[in-house]
Amino acid sequence: MTSSSFECFGVRVDGLRLEDVIKRVAEATRTLWIVTLNPEILLEARRNIAYRDVLNRADMRIVDGVGLLAFGRLRGSRPERTTGVDLAQALVERAASQGQTVAFVGGEKGIREKALAHQTKRFPTLKGIQTPTGTISLTGQGDEQDDEARHRLSLLAPEVILVALGHPKQEFWISRHINEFPTAKVIVGIGGTFDYWSGAVPRAPRWMRTIGLEWLFRLIREPKRFKRIVNAVVLFPVLVMVDAVRGRHRSIPMDITS
């Protein structure tokens, strides 16, 4: 059978289905750290060795991006796409049914609160908490305000932590502080998910997401994202091909997820 795992720019990618990710979370006996990989994150990892090393420390690195999905299949793997938004939603729904506390961390003031209110309305049994962070550097270092926020968060003992700092901050921040939250079953960097949940940014129609045109929808709605979208849609595949010619990608042996 074909493995769902492969390597891109020196980062191991685990192309797991959403159901398999949730199953691993349910069976975990320690905190699981999940990274939702997209082309922008991998482009940063290609140029930033420290960031690449941090990504490889996570327990799972799932496919959040059609370009990465296509690359994995071209490499002969059989990955599935699990977006960060869909994963975060599934974790919230599961937490509500299990009586677990979910922490909404980071994001812009107002957006974070609206995102929590939206999820609480959908799931009245949800035990949600929200906390800002202080000023975070690109390498995840925080100020005194962040120290205080993390201390309060630890005392609130959440089982699920959703971190919305954007890359690479959120992955560096998680790597630095994951051991400070012993009650957490899972911690995930979720980028702009709170923007969707709060209603600040509309999500593309399902049919566009299914055929891989979510980037076009966002470009039409948010022209200021032009550079980021060009990186994901144009630069990423170009550099993938360059590295393929140079022999920098390799397959990953079959694992238990095959």
C-alpha positions in Angstrom: 0.0 0.0 0.0 1.1 3.6 -0.6 2.1 5.8 2.3 0.3 9.1 2.9 3.6 10.7 4.0 6.2 12.5 2.0 8.9 15.2 2.3 8.9 18.7 1.0 11.7 21.2 1.4 13.1 19.1 4.2 9.8 18.9 6.1 8.0 15.6 6.7 4.4 15.9 5.6 1.7 13.6 7.1 -1.2 13.6 4.6 -3.8 12.3 7.1 -7.5 12.4 6.8 -9.4 14.5 9.3 -10.9 11.4 10.8 -7.5 9.9 11.4 -6.2 13.1 13.0 -9.1 13.2 15.4 -8.6 9.5 16.2 -5.0 10.2 17.1 -6.0 13.0 19.4 -8.6 10.9 21.1 -6.0 8.1 21.7 -3.2 10.4 22.8 -1.7 10.0 26.3 0.3 13.3 26.0 0.0 16.7 24.4 -0.1 16.4 20.6 1.2 19.3 18.5 -0.3 19.6 15.0 1.0 21.9 12.3 -1.3 22.7 9.4 1.1 23.0 6.4 0.5 25.2 3.5 2.8 26.4 0.7 3.6 29.7 2.5 4.8 27.8 5.6 6.9 25.5 3.5 8.5 28.4 1.6 9.5 29.9 4.9 10.9 26.5 6.0 12.9 26.3 2.8 14.8 29.5 3.5 14.8 29.3 7.4 16.5 26.2 8.7 15.5 27.0 12.3 11.9 27.1 11.3 12.2 23.9 9.4 13.6 22.2 12.5 10.7 23.5 14.6 8.2 22.1 12.1 9.8 18.7 12.2 9.4 18.6 16.0 5.6 18.6 15.8 3.8 15.3 16.2 1.8 15.8 12.9 2.2 18.0 9.9 -1.0 17.8 7.9 -1.8 19.0 4.4 -3.6 22.4 4.3 -3.1 23.5 0.7 -4.1 22.1 -2.7 -0.6 22.7 -4.1 1.0 20.6 -1.4 -1.6 17.9 -1.9 -0.8 17.8 -5.7 2.9 17.7 -4.9 2.5 14.7 -2.6 0.5 12.8 -5.2 3.1 13.5 -7.8 5.7 12.1 -5.5 3.7 8.8 -5.4 2.2 9.3 -2.0 -1.5 9.2 -1.2 -2.1 12.2 1.1 -5.4 13.7 2.0 -6.1 17.4 2.6 -7.2 18.5 6.0 -7.5 22.2 6.4 -6.7 24.1 9.6 -10.2 25.5 9.7 -11.8 22.1 9.4 -9.5 20.6 12.0 -10.1 23.4 14.4 -13.8 23.1 13.9 -13.7 19.3 14.5 -11.7 19.8 17.7 -14.2 22.4 19.0 -17.1 20.1 18.3 -15.4 17.2 20.0 -14.5 19.3 23.0 -18.0 20.4 23.4 -19.3 16.9 23.4 -16.5 15.7 25.8 -16.9 18.6 28.3 -13.4 19.8 27.5 -12.1 23.4 27.7 -10.9 25.1 24.5 -8.6 28.0 24.6 -8.7 30.6 21.9 -5.2 32.2 22.0 -3.9 35.2 20.0 -5.7 36.8 17.1 -6.8 40.4 17.0 -8.9 41.8 19.9 -12.5 41.7 19.0 -12.0 39.0 16.3 -11.0 36.4 19.0 -14.0 37.3 21.1 -16.4 37.1 18.2 -14.9 33.7 17.1 -15.5 32.3 20.6 -19.1 33.7 20.7 -19.8 32.1 17.3 -18.6 28.7 18.4 -20.5 29.0 21.8 -23.7 29.8 19.9 -23.2 26.7 17.7 -22.3 24.5 20.7 -23.9 25.8 23.9 -22.1 23.2 26.0 -18.7 24.4 24.8 -16.4 25.6 27.6 -14.4 28.2 25.8 -11.9 30.7 27.1 -10.0 33.4 25.2 -6.8 35.1 26.0 -4.5 37.6 24.1 -0.8 37.2 23.9 1.7 39.9 24.4 4.0 41.1 21.7 5.5 38.1 20.0 8.7 38.1 17.9 9.1 36.2 14.7 10.9 33.5 16.7 8.2 33.2 19.2 9.7 35.2 22.0 7.2 37.1 24.1 7.2 40.1 26.4 6.1 40.3 30.1 2.5 40.6 29.0 2.8 37.3 27.2 4.4 35.7 30.3 1.4 36.7 32.3 -1.1 35.5 29.7 0.6 32.1 29.5 0.5 31.8 33.3 -3.2 32.5 33.4 -3.8 30.1 30.5 -2.0 27.3 32.4 -4.1 27.9 35.5 -7.3 27.6 33.4 -6.2 24.1 32.4 -7.5 23.8 28.8 -7.5 20.5 27.0 -7.5 22.1 23.5 -5.4 25.1 22.6 -5.9 26.9 19.3 -3.1 29.4 18.6 -3.8 32.2 16.0 -0.5 34.1 15.7 0.2 33.4 12.0 3.4 31.7 10.8 6.2 31.5 11.8 5.3 33.1 15.1 2.7 30.5 16.2 5.0 27.5 15.5 8.0 29.0 17.3 5.7 30.1 20.2 4.2 26.6 20.6 7.6 25.0 20.4 8.9 27.2 23.2 5.9 26.9 25.5 4.1 23.6 24.8 5.4 22.0 28.1 3.7 24.8 30.1 0.3 23.4 29.5 0.2 19.9 30.9 -3.5 19.5 30.7 -3.6 20.1 27.0 -4.5 17.1 24.8 -3.8 18.9 21.6 -2.3 22.3 20.5 -2.6 23.6 17.0 -1.5 26.7 15.1 -4.5 27.8 13.2 -3.5 31.0 11.4 -6.5 33.0 10.3 -9.2 30.7 11.5 -10.7 33.2 13.9 -11.2 35.6 11.0 -13.5 33.0 9.4 -15.4 32.2 12.6 -15.9 35.8 13.5 -17.3 36.6 10.1 -14.6 39.1 9.4 -13.5 37.1 6.4 -15.9 35.0 4.4 -14.8 31.5 3.4 -14.9 30.4 -0.2 -18.0 28.3 -1.3 -17.5 24.6 -0.8 -17.3 23.9 -4.5 -14.4 26.3 -4.9 -12.6 24.7 -1.9 -13.2 21.3 -3.4 -11.6 22.1 -6.8 -8.8 24.1 -5.3 -9.9 27.6 -6.1 -10.1 29.0 -2.6 -7.0 31.1 -3.4 -8.9 32.8 -6.3 -11.9 33.6 -4.0 -9.6 35.2 -1.5 -7.7 37.2 -4.1 -11.0 38.6 -5.4 -12.2 39.5 -1.9 -8.8 40.6 -0.6 -6.6 42.0 -3.4 -4.0 43.0 -0.7 -3.2 39.3 -0.5 -1.8 39.3 -4.0 1.9 38.7 -3.0 1.0 35.9 -0.6 -1.2 34.2 -3.2 1.5 34.5 -5.9 3.9 32.8 -3.5 1.5 29.9 -2.9 0.3 29.5 -6.5 3.3 30.4 -8.5 6.5 30.5 -6.5 5.8 27.3 -4.5 5.4 25.0 -7.6 8.4 26.6 -9.3 10.7 26.0 -6.3 9.3 22.5 -5.9 10.3 21.7 -9.5 13.7 23.3 -9.0 14.4 21.2 -5.9 13.1 18.1 -7.6 15.6 18.5 -10.4 18.3 18.9 -7.7 17.1 15.8 -5.9 16.2 17.5 -2.7 12.8 15.8 -2.2 12.5 12.2 -1.1 9.8 9.8 -0.4 9.0 8.6 3.1 8.8 4.9 3.9 5.3 3.4 4.4 4.0 3.9 8.0 1.0 2.8 10.0 -1.2 5.4 8.4 -0.9 3.7 5.0 
